[in-house]
Structures are given as C-alpha cells and as structure tokens.
Amino acid sequence: MLTIRDFRPRERIRIHPACDWFMRGATHARVVSVGRTRLKVQLEIGGADVGRPVSLSPDDVLDFA
C-alpha cells in the first residue's frame, strides 16, 4: 500500500480500477502536487491531459507507471 510520502510532483501513476476516474477512461495521471493527505493529479486519457487537476487519495493509486 502506498503512502502520501511515496509521491513526488511530475511522477506518472496508474489509477486503481475501482476508482471512478478509471471507469470514466482515465487510466493514468501525472502528480501535480502532494498535500498532507491527498494528491492533486492531472488525468490522462489516451496519453493526453484532460481537464483540470483533480484530488485523489493515495488509496486510489495502483502503482507508478
């Protein structure tokens, strides 16, 4: 299980299949910033950035891409 300390800005991550964003087609994301308990990530669909950054819990991350 990943903790908030494992993440750094600009890292690419894989979103967990149980997350709503994964079900909407965003399988990968790029970390924009790391807070005390949540990550701010830029979603990617088909390799292209989509929309504005969203907040994710570290539990919603499968692993690093």
N, CA and C atoms as an extended XYZ file, in Angstrom:
195
Properties=species:S:1:pos:R:3:atomname:S:1:resname:S:1:resid:I:1 pbc="F F F"
N         0.840       -1.181        0.000 N   MET     1
C         0.000        0.000        0.000 CA  MET     1
C         0.888        1.248        0.000 C   MET     1
N         0.576        2.179       -0.858 N   LEU     2
C         1.355        3.406       -0.974 CA  LEU     2
C         0.899        4.435        0.056 C   LEU     2
N         1.838        5.222        0.544 N   THR     3
C         1.519        6.314        1.459 CA  THR     3
C         1.786        7.631        0.756 C   THR     3
N         1.353        8.719        1.342 N   ILE     4
C         1.497       10.040        0.740 CA  ILE     4
C         2.971       10.403        0.553 C   ILE     4
N         3.855        9.869        1.376 N   ARG     5
C         5.285       10.172        1.281 CA  ARG     5
C         5.967        9.519        0.088 C   ARG     5
N         5.306        8.561       -0.561 N   ASP     6
C         5.883        7.879       -1.717 CA  ASP     6
C         5.803        8.705       -3.000 C   ASP     6
N         5.020        9.778       -2.999 N   PHE     7
C         4.750       10.522       -4.224 CA  PHE     7
C         5.569       11.799       -4.317 C   PHE     7
N         5.939       12.141       -5.553 N   ARG     8
C         6.649       13.380       -5.864 CA  ARG     8
C         5.960       14.032       -7.057 C   ARG     8
N         5.980       15.359       -7.144 N   PRO     9
C         5.401       16.024       -8.321 CA  PRO     9
C         6.075       15.555       -9.611 C   PRO     9
N         5.297       15.532      -10.688 N   ARG    10
C         5.702       15.150      -12.043 CA  ARG    10
C         5.844       13.640      -12.241 C   ARG    10
N         5.550       12.822      -11.218 N   GLU    11
C         5.573       11.379      -11.398 CA  GLU    11
C         4.291       10.930      -12.082 C   GLU    11
N         4.411        9.902      -12.905 N   ARG    12
C         3.245        9.349      -13.596 CA  ARG    12
C         2.763        8.145      -12.798 C   ARG    12
N         1.446        8.061      -12.592 N   ILE    13
C         0.865        6.994      -11.785 CA  ILE    13
C        -0.224        6.271      -12.568 C   ILE    13
N        -0.548        5.057      -12.124 N   ARG    14
C        -1.689        4.310      -12.659 CA  ARG    14
C        -2.806        4.383      -11.647 C   ARG    14
N        -4.010        4.674      -12.114 N   ILE    15
C        -5.174        4.803      -11.241 CA  ILE    15
C        -5.781        3.421      -10.998 C   ILE    15
N        -6.217        3.183       -9.776 N   HIS    16
C        -6.803        1.898       -9.390 CA  HIS    16
C        -8.110        1.669      -10.146 C   HIS    16
N        -8.357        0.442      -10.628 N   PRO    17
C        -9.576        0.147      -11.383 CA  PRO    17
C       -10.882        0.373      -10.610 C   PRO    17
N       -10.852        0.408       -9.299 N   ALA    18
C       -12.067        0.645       -8.517 CA  ALA    18
C       -12.403        2.136       -8.395 C   ALA    18
N       -11.532        3.005       -8.871 N   CYS    19
C       -11.740        4.456       -8.781 CA  CYS    19
C       -12.688        4.923       -9.888 C   CYS    19
N       -13.515        5.911       -9.586 N   ASP    20
C       -14.460        6.436      -10.573 CA  ASP    20
C       -13.763        6.985      -11.812 C   ASP    20
N       -12.615        7.624      -11.632 N   TRP    21
C       -11.913        8.202      -12.785 CA  TRP    21
C       -11.434        7.116      -13.743 C   TRP    21
N       -11.056        5.958      -13.218 N   PHE    22
C       -10.654        4.840      -14.074 CA  PHE    22
C       -11.848        4.391      -14.916 C   PHE    22
N       -13.009        4.320      -14.296 N   MET    23
C       -14.205        3.883      -15.008 CA  MET    23
C       -14.653        4.893      -16.057 C   MET    23
N       -14.204        6.129      -15.938 N   ARG    24
C       -14.501        7.167      -16.934 CA  ARG    24
C       -13.445        7.228      -18.030 C   ARG    24
N       -12.450        6.345      -17.966 N   GLY    25
C       -11.478        6.255      -19.050 CA  GLY    25
C       -10.088        6.768      -18.740 C   GLY    25
N        -9.882        7.367      -17.584 N   ALA    26
C        -8.557        7.894      -17.227 CA  ALA    26
C        -7.792        6.814      -16.468 C   ALA    26
N        -6.912        6.109      -17.147 N   THR    27
C        -6.173        5.027      -16.502 CA  THR    27
C        -4.849        5.491      -15.908 C   THR    27
N        -4.333        6.625      -16.375 N   HIS    28
C        -3.072        7.172      -15.873 CA  HIS    28
C        -3.251        8.637      -15.490 C   HIS    28
N        -2.323        9.138      -14.683 N   ALA    29
C        -2.346       10.540      -14.277 CA  ALA    29
C        -0.921       10.973      -13.943 C   ALA    29
N        -0.730       12.278      -13.875 N   ARG    30
C         0.556       12.858      -13.501 CA  ARG    30
C         0.348       13.664      -12.224 C   ARG    30
N         1.203       13.449      -11.222 N   VAL    31
C         1.079       14.142       -9.941 CA  VAL    31
C         1.460       15.613      -10.131 C   VAL    31
N         0.560       16.508       -9.753 N   VAL    32
C         0.807       17.949       -9.832 CA  VAL    32
C         1.362       18.450       -8.510 C   VAL    32
N         0.730       18.049       -7.396 N   SER    33
C         1.210       18.449       -6.076 CA  SER    33
C         0.812       17.393       -5.052 C   SER    33
N         1.508       17.423       -3.928 N   VAL    34
C         1.271       16.473       -2.846 CA  VAL    34
C         0.914       17.255       -1.590 C   VAL    34
N        -0.265       16.976       -1.045 N   GLY    35
C        -0.704       17.621        0.193 CA  GLY    35
C        -0.431       16.740        1.391 C   GLY    35
N        -1.053       17.069        2.517 N   ARG    36
C        -0.852       16.260        3.730 CA  ARG    36
C        -1.528       14.906        3.626 C   ARG    36
N        -2.710       14.858        2.981 N   THR    37
C        -3.455       13.593        2.910 CA  THR    37
C        -3.906       13.231        1.499 C   THR    37
N        -3.836       14.163        0.547 N   ARG    38
C        -4.357       13.916       -0.805 CA  ARG    38
C        -3.361       14.362       -1.860 C   ARG    38
N        -3.531       13.799       -3.055 N   LEU    39
C        -2.714       14.163       -4.209 CA  LEU    39
C        -3.538       15.001       -5.164 C   LEU    39
N        -2.933       15.964       -5.790 N   LYS    40
C        -3.571       16.694       -6.882 CA  LYS    40
C        -2.936       16.132       -8.155 C   LYS    40
N        -3.763       15.567       -9.053 N   VAL    41
C        -3.244       14.915      -10.255 CA  VAL    41
C        -3.914       15.453      -11.515 C   VAL    41
N        -3.175       15.414      -12.603 N   GLN    42
C        -3.693       15.762      -13.928 CA  GLN    42
C        -3.999       14.446      -14.634 C   GLN    42
N        -5.262       14.221      -14.949 N   LEU    43
C        -5.684       12.970      -15.578 CA  LEU    43
C        -5.229       12.901      -17.025 C   LEU    43
N        -4.984       11.678      -17.493 N   GLU    44
C        -4.609       11.437      -18.880 CA  GLU    44
C        -5.541       10.389      -19.478 C   GLU    44
N        -6.071       10.686      -20.646 N   ILE    45
C        -6.858        9.714      -21.407 CA  ILE    45
C        -6.213        9.614      -22.775 C   ILE    45
N        -5.736        8.426      -23.118 N   GLY    46
C        -5.064        8.241      -24.398 CA  GLY    46
C        -3.755        9.006      -24.500 C   GLY    46
N        -3.085        9.244      -23.371 N   GLY    47
C        -1.805        9.934      -23.366 CA  GLY    47
C        -1.899       11.450      -23.370 C   GLY    47
N        -3.103       12.004      -23.450 N   ALA    48
C        -3.288       13.465      -23.469 CA  ALA    48
C        -3.909       13.927      -22.150 C   ALA    48
N        -3.440       15.071      -21.654 N   ASP    49
C        -4.017       15.650      -20.442 CA  ASP    49
C        -5.467       16.041      -20.684 C   ASP    49
N        -6.316       15.796      -19.676 N   VAL    50
C        -7.741       16.065      -19.809 CA  VAL    50
C        -8.211       16.926      -18.645 C   VAL    50
N        -8.833       18.049      -18.944 N   GLY    51
C        -9.471       18.881      -17.923 CA  GLY    51
C        -8.508       19.463      -16.910 C   GLY    51
N        -9.076       19.851      -15.782 N   ARG    52
C        -8.274       20.455      -14.716 CA  ARG    52
C        -7.814       19.378      -13.737 C   ARG    52
N        -6.811       19.670      -12.935 N   PRO    53
C        -6.348       18.687      -11.951 CA  PRO    53
C        -7.443       18.328      -10.940 C   PRO    53
N        -7.437       17.079      -10.506 N   VAL    54
C        -8.398       16.589       -9.522 CA  VAL    54
C        -7.653       16.054       -8.300 C   VAL    54
N        -8.376       15.899       -7.207 N   SER    55
C        -7.805       15.415       -5.960 CA  SER    55
C        -8.057       13.918       -5.826 C   SER    55
N        -7.005       13.164       -5.467 N   LEU    56
C        -7.119       11.724       -5.263 CA  LEU    56
C        -6.499       11.339       -3.932 C   LEU    56
N        -7.017       10.295       -3.353 N   SER    57
C        -6.426        9.699       -2.162 CA  SER    57
C        -5.313        8.742       -2.615 C   SER    57
N        -4.273        8.539       -1.809 N   PRO    58
C        -3.246        7.551       -2.180 CA  PRO    58
C        -3.832        6.143       -2.339 C   PRO    58
N        -4.975        5.865       -1.722 N   ASP    59
C        -5.621        4.562       -1.877 CA  ASP    59
C        -6.169        4.349       -3.280 C   ASP    59
N        -6.375        5.431       -4.035 N   ASP    60
C        -6.886        5.348       -5.401 CA  ASP    60
C        -5.789        5.128       -6.442 C   ASP    60
N        -4.548        4.982       -5.980 N   VAL    61
C        -3.414        4.786       -6.878 CA  VAL    61
C        -3.015        3.323       -6.848 C   VAL    61
N        -2.893        2.716       -8.033 N   LEU    62
C        -2.495        1.313       -8.132 CA  LEU    62
C        -0.982        1.175       -7.963 C   LEU    62
N        -0.217        1.914       -8.781 N   ASP    63
C         1.239        1.929       -8.681 CA  ASP    63
C         1.793        3.012       -9.586 C   ASP    63
N         3.094        3.049       -9.714 N   PHE    64
C         3.734        4.038      -10.579 CA  PHE    64
C         3.820        3.495      -12.001 C   PHE    64
N         3.632        4.357      -12.972 N   ALA    65
C         3.658        3.915      -14.375 CA  ALA    65
C         5.043        4.059      -14.954 C   ALA    65
